[in-house]
């Protein structure tokens, strides 16, 4: 049986580099909302993209609950959304990266997505190499 990790006090023991005061569901939700918006997606579009890309049904209202911090983030959710938005998980989980920077990085990546394939992939590799 697969173990699913909640983002709370257990999170700090399971994720390398996490600190005790680091991630609350609301903080992660705010970061994920910023990344979704910087990708120009509505909640409905994010829901449809999750279904299409991962074959996982997640209603737009559930995603909204996650973003507001009303629902707990599972590590699998974090990884799935960061992959969908093509950003490293550290943008969602590392409190040392200010929310304003998360928004800026998301917007930059969205603008760079129009680069030819190899150049865009090179930029993504640089971003993914950021703090794990």
Secondary structure, DSSP 8 states (H G I E B T S, - for coil): -----BSSHHHHHHSTT--TTS--HHHHHHHHHHHHHHTT--HHHHHHHHHHHH-----HHHHHHHHHTSS--BHHHHHHHHHHHT--THHHH-TTS-HHHHHHHHHHHHHHTTS-HHHHHHHHHHHHTS--
